[in-house]
């Protein structure tokens, strides 16, 4: 059995994504990039993250870098500056810049840990707080993310695979909410997929109005 402690060989990093036939253009500004990092990079990132202190402010464990975000007030300010982003995310940011995925450098990072059964309510990231592009890297488990059109209430669901990067700009950023239902398994394209521990790294650019 392969897991984070018994990884598969690197030559299996490029297994075809289950999302290959999914039309992401239905949500303008949404990009999904499977296998954005390798399994070795994933393991190193998980190790680095777990060596840092976790906060228990929410029902799930979180880490804040760059600026601490106030979930309840949905705000941040200069006094919430924590310092530069950790060095272990620099390779990710370099790869993102190299591939011209974003046009502004992120200076805020939230790390979320999701145990089976945990999720996050559908939301649109704070518009006065953060810039026009949000991107998130998934580590560990798969899970389904639901996008809901704010006006029409149309729902689109996407399976976030380990090591994948999802990028939200334009309508995906402002006209669709996104969230993860709190359950222990997902049904996606007719298949039931059990969840294990998942870690997400969500990067944003802070703006002050």
SETITOR-337612 format. One record per residue (C-alpha): residue number from 1; z negated, y negated, x negated. Coordinates in Angstrom, 3 decimals. Layout:
BEGIN
k NUM	pz Z	py Y	px X
...
//
This chain:
BEGIN
k 1	pz 0.000	py 0.000	px 0.000
k 2	pz 0.921	py -3.417	px -1.313
k 3	pz -1.403	py -6.384	px -0.928
k 4	pz -2.552	py -9.379	px -2.942
k 5	pz -4.376	py -7.126	px -5.373
k 6	pz -1.604	py -4.523	px -5.636
k 7	pz 1.520	py -6.678	px -5.463
k 8	pz 5.002	py -5.312	px -5.149
k 9	pz 7.344	py -5.672	px -8.117
k 10	pz 8.956	py -9.087	px -8.557
k 11	pz 12.399	py -7.604	px -7.912
k 12	pz 11.363	py -7.233	px -4.267
k 13	pz 10.674	py -10.953	px -3.890
k 14	pz 14.007	py -11.536	px -2.202
k 15	pz 13.610	py -9.222	px 0.781
k 16	pz 15.676	py -10.720	px 3.647
k 17	pz 13.735	py -13.012	px 5.952
k 18	pz 13.173	py -11.899	px 9.543
k 19	pz 14.248	py -15.431	px 10.472
k 20	pz 17.755	py -15.130	px 9.029
k 21	pz 19.340	py -15.197	px 12.487
k 22	pz 17.090	py -17.924	px 13.914
k 23	pz 18.809	py -21.240	px 14.665
k 24	pz 16.417	py -23.880	px 13.363
k 25	pz 18.865	py -26.673	px 14.222
k 26	pz 17.529	py -26.504	px 17.780
k 27	pz 14.665	py -28.655	px 16.485
k 28	pz 16.167	py -31.606	px 14.635
k 29	pz 14.492	py -32.190	px 11.285
k 30	pz 12.957	py -28.718	px 10.992
k 31	pz 13.644	py -26.741	px 7.821
k 32	pz 12.407	py -23.229	px 7.075
k 33	pz 12.700	py -21.911	px 3.521
k 34	pz 11.705	py -18.239	px 3.035
k 35	pz 10.428	py -16.978	px -0.332
k 36	pz 9.932	py -20.520	px -1.624
k 37	pz 7.566	py -19.131	px -4.263
k 38	pz 7.241	py -15.676	px -5.841
k 39	pz 4.488	py -13.150	px -5.202
k 40	pz 3.034	py -13.853	px -8.640
k 41	pz 2.905	py -17.578	px -7.868
k 42	pz 1.283	py -16.801	px -4.528
k 43	pz -1.452	py -14.705	px -6.132
k 44	pz -2.142	py -17.400	px -8.730
k 45	pz -2.368	py -20.064	px -6.029
k 46	pz -4.768	py -18.019	px -3.908
k 47	pz -6.948	py -17.471	px -6.977
k 48	pz -6.966	py -21.193	px -7.793
k 49	pz -7.778	py -22.154	px -4.206
k 50	pz -10.624	py -19.663	px -3.908
k 51	pz -12.154	py -21.006	px -7.121
k 52	pz -12.608	py -24.378	px -5.386
k 53	pz -15.359	py -25.200	px -2.857
k 54	pz -14.578	py -24.801	px 0.829
k 55	pz -15.777	py -27.060	px 3.645
k 56	pz -17.009	py -25.675	px 6.962
k 57	pz -16.398	py -28.837	px 8.994
k 58	pz -14.243	py -26.981	px 11.508
k 59	pz -14.129	py -23.508	px 13.015
k 60	pz -12.068	py -22.557	px 9.954
k 61	pz -12.604	py -23.298	px 6.271
k 62	pz -10.729	py -26.234	px 4.747
k 63	pz -10.247	py -28.109	px 1.482
k 64	pz -9.152	py -31.757	px 1.185
k 65	pz -7.345	py -33.290	px -1.793
k 66	pz -6.034	py -36.789	px -2.421
k 67	pz -7.657	py -38.263	px 0.680
k 68	pz -10.190	py -36.752	px 3.060
k 69	pz -8.857	py -36.749	px 6.591
k 70	pz -11.227	py -37.363	px 9.510
k 71	pz -10.096	py -34.821	px 12.111
k 72	pz -12.259	py -36.187	px 14.898
k 73	pz -11.335	py -39.856	px 14.468
k 74	pz -7.763	py -38.937	px 13.439
k 75	pz -7.868	py -41.553	px 10.709
k 76	pz -8.321	py -42.219	px 7.016
k 77	pz -8.725	py -45.268	px 4.783
k 78	pz -8.945	py -46.254	px 1.117
k 79	pz -12.615	py -45.276	px 0.948
k 80	pz -11.633	py -41.663	px 1.631
k 81	pz -9.744	py -41.334	px -1.659
k 82	pz -10.898	py -38.201	px -3.511
k 83	pz -8.692	py -38.348	px -6.602
k 84	pz -5.343	py -36.958	px -7.629
k 85	pz -3.981	py -33.712	px -6.241
k 86	pz -5.084	py -30.590	px -8.161
k 87	pz -2.934	py -29.546	px -11.108
k 88	pz -2.245	py -26.138	px -9.569
k 89	pz 0.006	py -27.706	px -6.921
k 90	pz 2.179	py -29.591	px -9.429
k 91	pz 4.673	py -26.700	px -9.847
k 92	pz 5.163	py -26.638	px -6.066
k 93	pz 5.774	py -30.381	px -5.911
k 94	pz 8.207	py -30.225	px -8.830
k 95	pz 10.170	py -27.460	px -7.114
k 96	pz 10.273	py -29.456	px -3.885
k 97	pz 11.531	py -32.572	px -5.666
k 98	pz 14.086	py -30.542	px -7.624
k 99	pz 15.546	py -29.175	px -4.391
k 100	pz 15.648	py -32.649	px -2.787
k 101	pz 13.603	py -31.433	px 0.159
k 102	pz 11.651	py -34.686	px 0.496
k 103	pz 12.218	py -38.344	px -0.322
k 104	pz 8.594	py -39.368	px -0.798
k 105	pz 5.909	py -37.862	px -3.009
k 106	pz 2.924	py -36.335	px -1.235
k 107	pz -0.504	py -37.679	px -2.148
k 108	pz -2.630	py -35.822	px 0.397
k 109	pz -3.199	py -32.088	px 0.793
k 110	pz -5.176	py -30.065	px 3.296
k 111	pz -5.764	py -26.380	px 2.613
k 112	pz -6.609	py -24.320	px 5.709
k 113	pz -7.855	py -20.744	px 5.784
k 114	pz -7.091	py -18.756	px 8.942
k 115	pz -8.869	py -15.466	px 9.551
k 116	pz -7.436	py -13.093	px 12.184
k 117	pz -8.193	py -14.650	px 15.562
k 118	pz -8.280	py -18.229	px 14.271
k 119	pz -5.667	py -20.885	px 14.995
k 120	pz -5.090	py -24.596	px 15.443
k 121	pz -4.313	py -26.450	px 18.672
k 122	pz -0.853	py -27.903	px 19.122
k 123	pz -0.697	py -31.415	px 17.706
k 124	pz 1.488	py -34.064	px 16.125
k 125	pz 0.169	py -35.138	px 12.734
k 126	pz -1.375	py -38.629	px 12.854
k 127	pz 1.548	py -41.065	px 12.932
k 128	pz -0.295	py -44.181	px 11.668
k 129	pz -1.830	py -42.114	px 8.831
k 130	pz 1.035	py -40.104	px 7.353
k 131	pz 4.671	py -40.585	px 6.399
k 132	pz 7.857	py -39.277	px 7.923
k 133	pz 7.830	py -35.803	px 6.347
k 134	pz 5.205	py -33.046	px 6.548
k 135	pz 5.622	py -29.812	px 4.627
k 136	pz 3.488	py -26.699	px 4.559
k 137	pz 3.405	py -23.593	px 2.369
k 138	pz 2.129	py -20.280	px 3.785
k 139	pz 0.176	py -17.758	px 1.702
k 140	pz -1.151	py -14.318	px 2.619
k 141	pz -0.506	py -13.326	px 6.214
k 142	pz 2.361	py -13.989	px 8.565
k 143	pz 1.732	py -15.849	px 11.809
k 144	pz 3.714	py -17.370	px 14.643
k 145	pz 3.818	py -21.160	px 14.903
k 146	pz 4.645	py -22.637	px 18.297
k 147	pz 6.586	py -25.880	px 18.665
k 148	pz 6.363	py -27.698	px 22.006
k 149	pz 8.670	py -30.562	px 22.939
k 150	pz 6.418	py -33.447	px 23.952
k 151	pz 8.750	py -34.614	px 26.739
k 152	pz 10.337	py -31.453	px 28.144
k 153	pz 7.509	py -29.000	px 27.278
k 154	pz 10.129	py -26.590	px 25.911
k 155	pz 8.548	py -24.026	px 23.565
k 156	pz 10.086	py -22.633	px 20.382
k 157	pz 8.253	py -20.073	px 18.250
k 158	pz 8.828	py -19.353	px 14.562
k 159	pz 7.348	py -16.629	px 12.374
k 160	pz 5.883	py -18.162	px 9.217
k 161	pz 6.237	py -15.567	px 6.479
k 162	pz 4.151	py -15.389	px 3.303
k 163	pz 5.450	py -17.702	px 0.562
k 164	pz 7.636	py -19.627	px 3.016
k 165	pz 7.866	py -23.414	px 3.210
k 166	pz 8.305	py -25.276	px 6.480
k 167	pz 9.400	py -28.919	px 6.477
k 168	pz 9.039	py -31.241	px 9.468
k 169	pz 10.806	py -34.589	px 9.672
k 170	pz 12.680	py -36.586	px 12.324
k 171	pz 12.201	py -35.014	px 15.792
k 172	pz 10.278	py -32.041	px 14.389
k 173	pz 7.756	py -34.541	px 13.042
k 174	pz 7.485	py -36.915	px 15.994
k 175	pz 8.855	py -35.292	px 19.166
k 176	pz 7.549	py -31.736	px 18.860
k 177	pz 3.924	py -30.702	px 18.528
k 178	pz 3.115	py -27.639	px 16.445
k 179	pz 0.217	py -25.203	px 16.515
k 180	pz -0.985	py -21.637	px 16.013
k 181	pz -2.608	py -19.644	px 18.812
k 182	pz -5.933	py -18.029	px 17.951
k 183	pz -5.192	py -14.299	px 18.128
k 184	pz -5.297	py -11.254	px 15.872
k 185	pz -1.648	py -10.274	px 16.208
k 186	pz 1.667	py -11.818	px 17.174
k 187	pz 4.636	py -10.466	px 19.097
k 188	pz 7.829	py -11.777	px 17.533
k 189	pz 11.312	py -10.674	px 18.489
k 190	pz 9.915	py -7.571	px 20.156
k 191	pz 7.638	py -6.488	px 17.304
k 192	pz 3.849	py -6.667	px 17.121
k 193	pz 2.641	py -8.018	px 13.778
k 194	pz -1.051	py -7.875	px 12.868
k 195	pz -2.567	py -10.874	px 11.134
k 196	pz -4.680	py -10.824	px 7.996
k 197	pz -6.146	py -13.805	px 6.145
k 198	pz -3.666	py -16.665	px 5.836
k 199	pz -3.922	py -19.834	px 3.760
k 200	pz -1.735	py -22.866	px 4.376
k 201	pz -1.175	py -25.842	px 2.093
k 202	pz -0.045	py -28.879	px 4.089
k 203	pz 1.239	py -31.865	px 2.120
k 204	pz 1.619	py -35.405	px 3.432
k 205	pz 2.200	py -38.964	px 2.251
k 206	pz -0.586	py -41.363	px 3.228
k 207	pz 0.369	py -44.709	px 4.741
k 208	pz -1.927	py -47.618	px 5.530
k 209	pz -0.872	py -49.929	px 8.349
//
